Amino acid sequence: MNKKRVILLSIIGCSIIICLALIIVKPYVIKSFKDEEALKKSSEEIKEELKENLKGEVKPSLSEGNVVLGLNILYSGEGMNIINDDTLIISNGGTYDISGSLNNGQIIIDTHDDVVLNFQNISINNDMLSPLSIKKEDSNVTINLYGVNNLISNSDDTISTNGNITFKEEGTLNIINEKGNGIKAKNVIFEKGNYTFKVNKSIIDTDTLLTLNDGILIGLSNENLGTIDSNSNNDSIIFNLPNMLVKDDTLTLMDVTDNLITEITLDKDYKIFTYSSSSLLTNSFKLKKNIATNNESIIINENEIFEIKEKINVF
């Protein structure tokens, strides 16, 4: 009888020990299973996120900034740096409002992302470097013009880029370069605006095409304009007049009834006069020069009427 009691007590004791062990271990086992499931779920979620990201190009974050040019460049927003108090570097895509004046300064765009510059009565001059330099190849930059804007330089190119540049809005841009080109770019598109170029070489030097869809372009140069896209909306006239465009003389373009089209004073000797507008086609023109030395006016094409018949007309 005692032996049976001992066996029974042993069984009861073992059962109690097993139950206690299960009570202690169970939470850890459950937690372990839960952690494993959580890790598995997390891993699956990460895989799905990677798949989503690989479906298309991840869009860069776009910045917005405001810049006031001056002795000390002031700015607010992201994606910009200032070097030596005279150079603004834009390194993020986005839209930037720019105003003020900069002497021997420069704006550098150093990003593959699309950039929009809102020029608001800016003036930048630089004897040695391009006032606007766009570094990345095949980049896309849009310039919206508000008010009167001036870029003056003696560098190779006043605006320099290996990418594409588009001009919009109704403002004015004056570009002066006594040694080099006005704009050097892969593609240049003019959608709106008023432009005056006085440059030693080419007004616009493009690798492919120059598109003139709207606005008025007036240019004085010594080398030919870039190749104009024949699908441009504008009509253009290019006058090759070596030895006729003399410093301080005034050049006047009129229609045959003497209505003024445009007038420009020469700051130096030039060979080529260019005028482009969306309202030239089927008209005829006269070109008059007022000689500064004796205040005499002559009609350059006195025995010939410049008749516009094509989108691009060279005389």
C-alpha positions as CSV (number, residue, x, y, z in Angstrom):
1,M,0.0,0.0,0.0
2,N,2.8,2.3,0.8
3,K,4.4,1.5,-2.5
4,K,1.3,2.4,-4.4
5,R,1.1,5.7,-2.5
6,V,4.6,6.5,-3.4
7,I,4.0,5.9,-7.0
8,L,0.9,7.9,-7.0
9,L,2.6,10.8,-5.3
10,S,5.4,10.6,-7.8
11,I,3.0,10.8,-10.7
12,I,1.2,13.8,-9.1
13,G,4.5,15.5,-8.5
14,C,5.7,15.0,-12.1
15,S,2.4,16.3,-13.4
16,I,2.7,19.4,-11.3
17,I,6.3,20.0,-12.5
18,I,5.3,19.6,-16.1
19,C,2.4,22.0,-15.7
20,L,4.6,24.6,-14.1
21,A,7.1,24.2,-16.9
22,L,4.5,24.7,-19.5
23,I,3.2,27.8,-17.7
24,I,6.6,29.3,-17.6
25,V,7.8,28.4,-21.2
26,K,4.5,29.0,-23.1
27,P,4.7,32.8,-23.4
28,Y,8.3,32.6,-24.7
29,V,7.3,30.0,-27.3
30,I,4.3,32.1,-28.4
31,K,6.4,35.2,-28.5
32,S,9.0,33.3,-30.6
33,F,6.3,32.3,-33.1
34,K,4.9,35.8,-33.2
35,D,8.4,37.3,-33.8
36,E,9.0,34.9,-36.6
37,E,5.7,35.8,-38.2
38,A,6.4,39.5,-37.7
39,L,9.9,39.1,-39.3
40,K,8.3,37.2,-42.2
41,K,5.6,39.8,-42.7
42,S,8.2,42.6,-42.5
43,S,10.4,40.9,-45.1
44,E,7.4,40.4,-47.4
45,E,6.4,44.1,-47.0
46,I,9.9,45.2,-47.9
47,K,9.9,43.0,-51.0
48,E,6.6,44.5,-52.1
49,E,8.0,48.1,-51.5
50,L,11.0,47.3,-53.6
51,K,8.8,45.9,-56.4
52,E,6.8,49.1,-56.3
53,N,9.9,51.3,-56.5
54,L,11.3,49.3,-59.4
55,K,8.1,49.7,-61.5
56,G,9.1,53.2,-62.5
57,E,11.7,55.9,-61.9
58,V,11.6,57.4,-58.4
59,K,10.7,61.0,-58.8
60,P,13.1,63.4,-57.2
61,S,12.0,65.8,-54.5
62,L,11.4,69.3,-56.0
63,S,12.6,72.4,-54.2
64,E,11.2,75.9,-54.1
65,G,13.4,78.9,-53.5
66,N,13.6,82.6,-53.4
67,V,16.8,84.4,-54.3
68,V,17.8,88.1,-54.1
69,L,21.0,88.9,-55.9
70,G,23.3,91.6,-54.5
71,L,26.6,92.2,-52.7
72,N,25.5,89.4,-50.5
73,I,23.2,86.9,-52.1
74,L,20.1,86.3,-49.9
75,Y,18.1,83.1,-50.4
76,S,15.5,81.0,-48.7
77,G,14.5,77.4,-49.6
78,E,16.3,74.1,-50.3
79,G,18.7,73.0,-53.0
80,M,20.9,76.1,-53.1
81,N,24.4,77.0,-52.1
82,I,26.4,80.3,-52.2
83,I,30.1,80.4,-53.0
84,N,32.4,83.4,-52.5
85,D,29.3,85.7,-52.1
86,D,28.9,86.0,-55.9
87,T,28.0,82.5,-57.2
88,L,24.6,80.8,-56.7
89,I,24.6,77.0,-57.2
90,I,21.3,75.2,-57.7
91,S,21.6,71.5,-57.1
92,N,18.0,70.4,-56.9
93,G,15.2,70.4,-59.4
94,G,12.3,72.8,-58.7
95,T,11.2,76.4,-59.2
96,Y,13.3,79.4,-58.1
97,D,12.3,83.1,-58.0
98,I,15.3,85.3,-58.8
99,S,15.6,89.1,-58.6
100,G,18.3,91.7,-58.0
101,S,21.8,92.4,-59.5
102,L,25.1,90.6,-59.5
103,N,28.5,92.1,-60.5
104,N,31.0,89.5,-61.8
105,G,28.8,86.8,-60.5
106,Q,27.2,83.7,-61.8
107,I,24.2,81.3,-61.5
108,I,25.2,77.6,-61.9
109,I,22.6,74.9,-62.3
110,D,24.1,71.5,-61.4
111,T,21.4,68.9,-61.5
112,H,19.8,66.5,-64.0
113,D,16.3,67.4,-62.6
114,D,14.1,69.9,-64.4
115,V,14.6,73.5,-63.2
116,V,12.4,76.5,-63.6
117,L,13.9,80.0,-63.1
118,N,11.6,83.0,-62.7
119,F,13.7,86.0,-63.7
120,Q,12.3,89.1,-62.1
121,N,14.2,92.2,-63.3
122,I,17.6,90.6,-62.8
123,S,20.9,91.9,-64.0
124,I,24.1,89.8,-64.1
125,N,27.5,90.7,-65.7
126,N,30.6,88.7,-65.8
127,D,33.7,89.5,-67.9
128,M,35.2,86.0,-67.6
129,L,32.4,83.5,-67.1
130,S,28.9,82.8,-68.4
131,P,26.4,84.6,-66.2
132,L,24.2,81.5,-66.5
133,S,25.9,78.1,-66.7
134,I,24.0,74.8,-66.8
135,K,26.4,72.0,-66.2
136,K,24.5,68.7,-66.7
137,E,24.2,67.3,-70.2
138,D,20.6,66.8,-71.6
139,S,19.2,68.9,-68.7
140,N,15.9,70.8,-69.1
141,V,15.7,74.4,-67.9
142,T,12.8,76.8,-68.3
143,I,13.2,80.5,-67.9
144,N,10.1,82.6,-67.2
145,L,10.7,86.3,-68.0
146,Y,9.2,89.1,-65.9
147,G,10.2,92.7,-66.3
148,V,13.5,93.6,-67.9
149,N,16.4,91.3,-67.5
150,N,20.0,91.8,-68.5
151,L,22.9,89.3,-69.0
152,I,26.2,90.8,-70.0
153,S,29.5,89.0,-70.5
154,N,32.8,88.8,-72.5
155,S,33.0,85.0,-72.1
156,D,32.6,82.4,-74.8
157,D,28.8,82.1,-74.1
158,T,26.5,84.3,-72.1
159,I,24.2,81.4,-71.4
160,S,26.0,78.0,-71.6
161,T,24.4,74.5,-71.6
162,N,24.7,71.1,-73.2
163,G,21.0,70.6,-72.6
164,N,17.7,72.2,-73.5
165,I,16.5,75.6,-72.6
166,T,13.0,77.1,-73.0
167,F,12.0,80.8,-72.6
168,K,8.5,81.8,-71.6
169,E,6.3,84.7,-70.4
170,E,6.1,88.3,-71.6
171,G,9.1,89.9,-70.1
172,T,12.3,91.2,-71.8
173,L,15.8,89.6,-72.0
174,N,18.8,91.7,-73.2
175,I,22.0,89.7,-73.9
176,I,25.3,91.5,-74.7
177,N,28.6,89.8,-75.4
178,E,31.5,91.7,-77.0
179,K,33.6,88.6,-77.6
180,G,31.4,85.4,-77.7
181,N,28.0,84.0,-78.4
182,G,24.6,84.9,-76.9
183,I,23.4,81.3,-76.1
184,K,25.1,78.0,-76.6
185,A,22.8,75.0,-76.2
186,K,21.6,71.7,-77.6
187,N,18.0,73.0,-78.2
188,V,16.6,76.5,-77.6
189,I,12.8,77.2,-77.7
190,F,11.3,80.7,-77.5
191,E,7.6,80.5,-76.5
192,K,7.1,84.2,-75.6
193,G,9.0,87.3,-74.6
194,N,11.1,90.1,-76.1
195,Y,14.7,89.5,-76.8
196,T,17.6,91.8,-77.9
197,F,21.0,90.3,-78.7
198,K,24.2,92.3,-79.3
199,V,27.0,89.7,-79.6
200,N,30.3,89.3,-81.4
201,K,29.7,85.8,-82.7
202,S,26.4,84.0,-83.0
203,I,23.1,85.1,-81.4
204,I,22.2,81.5,-80.7
205,D,24.5,78.5,-81.4
206,T,22.6,75.3,-81.2
207,D,23.6,71.7,-81.7
208,T,20.3,70.8,-83.3
209,L,17.4,73.3,-83.7
210,L,16.3,76.7,-82.7
211,T,12.5,77.0,-82.3
212,L,10.8,80.5,-82.5
213,N,7.2,80.0,-81.6
214,D,6.3,83.5,-80.4
215,G,7.7,86.7,-79.1
216,I,10.0,89.2,-80.8
217,L,13.7,88.6,-81.3
218,I,16.1,91.4,-82.5
219,G,19.8,90.5,-83.0
220,L,23.1,92.1,-84.1
221,S,25.9,89.7,-84.6
222,N,28.9,88.7,-86.8
223,E,28.1,85.0,-87.3
224,N,25.0,83.2,-88.5
225,L,22.1,82.3,-86.3
226,G,21.6,78.6,-85.4
227,T,19.4,76.4,-87.6
228,I,15.8,77.6,-87.3
229,D,13.1,74.9,-87.1
230,S,11.0,75.3,-90.2
231,N,7.9,74.5,-88.1
232,S,8.4,77.6,-85.9
233,N,5.5,79.9,-85.7
234,N,7.6,83.0,-86.1
235,D,8.7,84.5,-89.4
236,S,12.4,85.6,-89.5
237,I,14.5,87.9,-91.6
238,I,18.2,87.8,-91.6
239,F,20.2,90.6,-93.3
240,N,23.8,90.1,-94.2
241,L,25.2,93.6,-94.3
242,P,29.0,93.6,-94.0
243,N,30.5,97.1,-93.7
244,M,27.0,98.6,-93.5
245,L,26.3,98.2,-89.7
246,V,28.7,100.8,-88.2
247,K,29.1,101.7,-84.5
248,D,26.7,104.5,-83.3
249,D,24.5,104.3,-86.4
250,T,20.8,103.6,-85.9
251,L,19.1,100.9,-87.9
252,T,15.3,101.2,-88.6
253,L,13.1,98.4,-90.0
254,M,9.9,99.7,-91.6
255,D,7.1,98.4,-93.8
256,V,6.6,99.8,-97.3
257,T,4.3,102.5,-96.0
258,D,7.0,103.7,-93.5
259,N,5.4,102.3,-90.4
260,L,8.0,101.6,-87.8
261,I,8.7,97.9,-87.0
262,T,11.7,98.2,-84.9
263,E,14.8,100.5,-84.3
264,I,18.1,99.7,-82.8
265,T,21.3,101.7,-82.1
266,L,24.6,99.9,-82.8
267,D,27.1,99.8,-80.0
268,K,29.9,98.5,-82.3
269,D,30.3,97.3,-85.9
270,Y,28.3,94.3,-86.9
271,K,27.7,92.2,-90.1
272,I,24.3,90.6,-89.5
273,F,20.9,92.0,-88.4
274,T,18.2,89.5,-87.5
275,Y,14.5,90.2,-86.8
276,S,11.9,87.5,-85.9
277,S,8.3,87.9,-85.1
278,S,5.0,86.1,-85.5
279,S,3.5,88.8,-87.8
280,L,5.9,89.2,-90.7
281,L,4.7,86.8,-93.4
282,T,3.5,88.2,-96.7
283,N,4.8,91.7,-95.8
284,S,7.4,93.8,-97.5
285,F,10.0,95.9,-95.7
286,K,12.5,98.7,-96.0
287,L,15.7,99.1,-94.0
288,K,16.9,102.5,-93.1
289,K,20.2,103.6,-91.5
290,N,20.8,106.9,-89.8
291,I,24.5,107.7,-90.0
292,A,25.8,109.1,-86.7
293,T,28.7,111.0,-88.2
294,N,26.7,113.4,-90.3
295,N,23.1,112.5,-89.2
296,E,22.2,111.4,-92.7
297,S,19.5,108.8,-93.3
298,I,19.8,106.4,-96.1
299,I,17.6,103.5,-97.3
300,I,19.8,100.5,-97.4
301,N,17.6,98.7,-100.0
302,E,16.5,101.8,-101.9
303,N,16.3,99.9,-105.2
304,E,15.0,96.7,-103.7
305,I,12.0,95.8,-101.5
306,F,12.6,93.0,-98.9
307,E,9.6,90.8,-99.5
308,I,8.9,88.1,-97.0
309,K,7.6,84.9,-98.5
310,E,9.0,82.2,-96.3
311,K,9.3,81.4,-92.6
312,I,13.1,82.1,-92.9
313,N,14.3,84.8,-95.3
314,V,17.9,85.7,-95.8
315,F,19.0,88.8,-97.7
